[in-house]
Amino acid sequence: MSWISDHLLALNGTLVLIAVFLLPALESSVFLGFLIPGETAVVIGGVTAYNGRTALWAVLLVAILGAVIGDGIGYAVGKRWGNTLLARLPQRLVKPASIRQSKELIRRLGGKAVFAGRFAAALRALVPGLCGVSEMPYRTFARWNLLGGAVWATGFVLLGYFAGAGWHQVEHYASVVSWVAVGVAALGVVGLVLLKRRAEKKAETWLDESESENTTRPESSAV
């Protein structure tokens, strides 16, 4: 990522603002987040504001707009073509059961999934589309998308701004924190799936016991 950061720093102020808008916007709309995390450009935008090459308010504005608009496009793509795209994926890569569980998890968490997914690079590329596929109401998505995008963009812009010349270290820590968030989210999903399976097994056991009791009662009364 260092060469990307170095190239961004070499741009003039206007081009930096364009990059700060585009990279977060393309994360979920075209899944660029799997290759280039959007926070890289956002942090660099904060650094250029520290150096006086861009205005801090302008960097904050374009970063928030890029994050919110990009996820909005991702949601629309997921709602319109998500099921079709998922159905065409090889089952050895994405199992239908995993897709169903992801949809159920999104429905259960609601808007909180939008906010939490904003802070992990891999999830940022997927969550908006999954929200669309899961038919989350747009008002719910939009409200949490705006909140998550504003908090995320402001946080990383200010990180770059206050880090100044030490932005390399901040960029490294931002990447590490992002992947740690992915790990925590994955563990949370596994935990929820295990709890759900345990609850389903208990429900099945209870139903079996109820059915056995119902079948034995007539026999005992007949005797």
BELJO-V538895 format. One record per residue. N is the residue number from 1. RES is the residue in one small letter. BURIAL is I if it has 16 or more other ideal C-beta (glycine too) atoms within 10 Angstrom, else O. D_FIRST is the distance of its C-alpha to the first C-alpha in Angstrom with 1 decimal. Layout:
N & RES & BURIAL & D_FIRST
N & RES & BURIAL & D_FIRST
This chain:
1 & m & O & 0.0
2 & s & O & 3.8
3 & w & O & 5.6
4 & i & I & 5.3
5 & s & I & 6.3
6 & d & O & 8.7
7 & h & O & 10.1
8 & l & I & 10.8
9 & l & O & 12.5
10 & a & O & 14.5
11 & l & I & 16.0
12 & n & O & 19.4
13 & g & I & 20.3
14 & t & O & 21.4
15 & l & O & 18.4
16 & v & I & 16.1
17 & l & I & 18.5
18 & i & O & 18.4
19 & a & I & 14.6
20 & v & I & 15.1
21 & f & I & 17.8
22 & l & I & 16.5
23 & l & I & 13.2
24 & p & I & 15.2
25 & a & I & 18.2
26 & l & I & 16.8
27 & e & I & 15.4
28 & s & I & 18.9
29 & s & I & 20.8
30 & v & O & 19.1
31 & f & O & 17.1
32 & l & I & 13.7
33 & g & I & 12.7
34 & f & O & 12.7
35 & l & O & 9.7
36 & i & O & 7.8
37 & p & I & 9.1
38 & g & I & 11.2
39 & e & I & 11.1
40 & t & I & 7.9
41 & a & I & 10.4
42 & v & I & 13.2
43 & v & I & 12.3
44 & i & I & 11.7
45 & g & I & 15.0
46 & g & I & 16.6
47 & v & I & 15.7
48 & t & I & 17.2
49 & a & I & 20.2
50 & y & I & 20.6
51 & n & O & 20.7
52 & g & O & 23.3
53 & r & I & 21.6
54 & t & I & 21.8
55 & a & O & 24.2
56 & l & I & 23.1
57 & w & O & 25.3
58 & a & I & 23.9
59 & v & I & 20.3
60 & l & I & 21.8
61 & l & I & 23.8
62 & v & I & 21.3
63 & a & I & 18.8
64 & i & I & 21.8
65 & l & I & 23.1
66 & g & I & 19.9
67 & a & I & 19.7
68 & v & I & 23.4
69 & i & I & 24.0
70 & g & I & 21.2
71 & d & I & 22.6
72 & g & I & 26.1
73 & i & I & 25.4
74 & g & I & 24.0
75 & y & I & 27.3
76 & a & I & 29.4
77 & v & I & 27.9
78 & g & I & 28.5
79 & k & I & 32.0
80 & r & O & 33.0
81 & w & O & 31.5
82 & g & I & 30.0
83 & n & O & 32.9
84 & t & O & 33.3
85 & l & O & 29.7
86 & l & I & 29.9
87 & a & O & 33.2
88 & r & O & 31.9
89 & l & O & 29.2
90 & p & O & 30.6
91 & q & O & 32.1
92 & r & O & 30.7
93 & l & O & 27.2
94 & v & O & 28.3
95 & k & O & 31.8
96 & p & O & 34.1
97 & a & O & 34.8
98 & s & O & 31.1
99 & i & I & 31.1
100 & r & O & 34.3
101 & q & O & 33.1
102 & s & I & 30.0
103 & k & I & 32.3
104 & e & O & 34.7
105 & l & I & 32.1
106 & i & I & 30.9
107 & r & O & 34.6
108 & r & O & 35.4
109 & l & I & 32.6
110 & g & I & 33.0
111 & g & I & 31.0
112 & k & O & 29.6
113 & a & I & 27.4
114 & v & I & 25.9
115 & f & I & 25.2
116 & a & I & 23.9
117 & g & I & 21.6
118 & r & I & 19.9
119 & f & I & 18.2
120 & a & I & 16.6
121 & a & I & 13.8
122 & a & I & 15.7
123 & l & I & 19.0
124 & r & I & 18.0
125 & a & I & 17.8
126 & l & I & 21.2
127 & v & I & 23.4
128 & p & I & 24.5
129 & g & I & 25.6
130 & l & I & 27.4
131 & c & I & 29.1
132 & g & I & 30.4
133 & v & I & 31.5
134 & s & I & 33.2
135 & e & O & 35.1
136 & m & I & 34.1
137 & p & O & 36.1
138 & y & O & 34.1
139 & r & O & 35.4
140 & t & O & 34.1
141 & f & I & 30.6
142 & a & I & 30.6
143 & r & O & 31.7
144 & w & I & 29.1
145 & n & I & 26.3
146 & l & I & 27.2
147 & l & O & 27.4
148 & g & I & 24.1
149 & g & I & 22.2
150 & a & I & 23.9
151 & v & O & 23.3
152 & w & I & 19.6
153 & a & I & 18.8
154 & t & I & 21.1
155 & g & I & 19.7
156 & f & I & 16.0
157 & v & I & 17.3
158 & l & I & 19.6
159 & l & I & 17.2
160 & g & I & 15.3
161 & y & I & 18.8
162 & f & O & 20.4
163 & a & I & 17.6
164 & g & O & 17.9
165 & a & O & 16.9
166 & g & O & 15.6
167 & w & I & 12.7
168 & h & O & 10.1
169 & q & O & 12.4
170 & v & I & 12.7
171 & e & I & 9.0
172 & h & O & 9.3
173 & y & O & 12.7
174 & a & I & 12.0
175 & s & I & 9.8
176 & v & O & 12.7
177 & v & O & 15.3
178 & s & I & 14.2
179 & w & O & 14.6
180 & v & O & 17.8
181 & a & I & 19.1
182 & v & I & 18.7
183 & g & O & 20.7
184 & v & O & 23.3
185 & a & I & 23.7
186 & a & O & 24.3
187 & l & O & 26.8
188 & g & O & 28.5
189 & v & O & 28.8
190 & v & O & 30.3
191 & g & O & 32.7
192 & l & O & 33.9
193 & v & O & 34.5
194 & l & O & 36.5
195 & l & O & 38.5
196 & k & O & 39.2
197 & r & O & 40.5
198 & r & O & 42.6
199 & a & O & 44.1
200 & e & O & 44.9
201 & k & O & 46.6
202 & k & O & 48.6
203 & a & O & 49.6
204 & e & O & 50.7
205 & t & O & 52.7
206 & w & O & 54.4
207 & l & O & 55.3
208 & d & O & 56.7
209 & e & O & 58.8
210 & s & O & 60.0
211 & e & O & 61.0
212 & s & O & 62.8
213 & e & O & 64.7
214 & n & O & 65.7
215 & t & O & 67.1
216 & t & O & 69.1
217 & r & O & 70.7
218 & p & O & 73.1
219 & e & O & 74.2
220 & s & O & 75.1
221 & s & O & 77.0
222 & a & O & 78.9
223 & v & O & 80.1
